[in-house]
Amino acid sequence: MSDISELETRITTALERISSGLSALPPQATGADDEIARLKAALDDERTTNSQMAERLKAVQHSRTEEADRLHKELERLTAQLATDEVVITKMRQANADLRANNDALRNAVGDGVVDAELVNASMATELEGLRVAQAADRAELDAVLGELGQLIAENDPDAPTESKKEGTDA
């Protein structure tokens, strides 16, 4: 219990010293008003900075949204191009396999000394199909190059016609 009363005495003494110290200080009303005015000005500056940062954040978010949309469209275009290329490659592989099989059969027939008109016709038809597939592959590659060029033109020239502006311009 004596510890409590001793602590109470010490706290009371400290409070009295603080009180006498505060009363000894000269009144600084004008200093406090100046400090309040300075703090209010600093607060206004911070609010202005905060609103500017909010505007910048909105601009960055808008820019990122536009970039994400552009990348999404590019992804869709490249996915469609990839699907087209896969179809052409599959046809080309099949045509090459057919051509190899017909060439093997034709080689065997020539080796046996037999000339089979059906085999020659099938070989020619397979070779013709191979040429058609090669032409389709070339066309797909050309379309991909034209698509890339169109994309570059659209990015660099806002007045250039885009796919949505063109109507019925198929070569």
C-alpha angles and dihedrals in degrees: 000000000000089000090058094050091045090051090046090054092049092049091049091050092049092050091051091051091049091049093049090046092052093048090051091057115094115245111264104189094143091048090052091049090050090049091049091049091049091049091048090051090049089049091051090049091051091049090051091048090047093052091047090051090049090053091049090049091052090050092050092047090049090049092049091049091052091047091049090051091049092049091047091053090047090050091051091049093048091046090053090047090050091051090051091048092049091053091049092047091050091051091047092051091050092048091049092049090050091048092051091049092049092046090051091049092046091048090051092048092050089047090053090048092242121131110204114191092198090054092049090048091049090049092051092047091050091048090050090050089050090054091049091050091048089051090049089050090050090049091050090050091048091049089051091052091047090049091053091047091049090051092051092047092049091051094050101035117045091189094057116111114258129205091267091053095048117083125192097343097143116147 
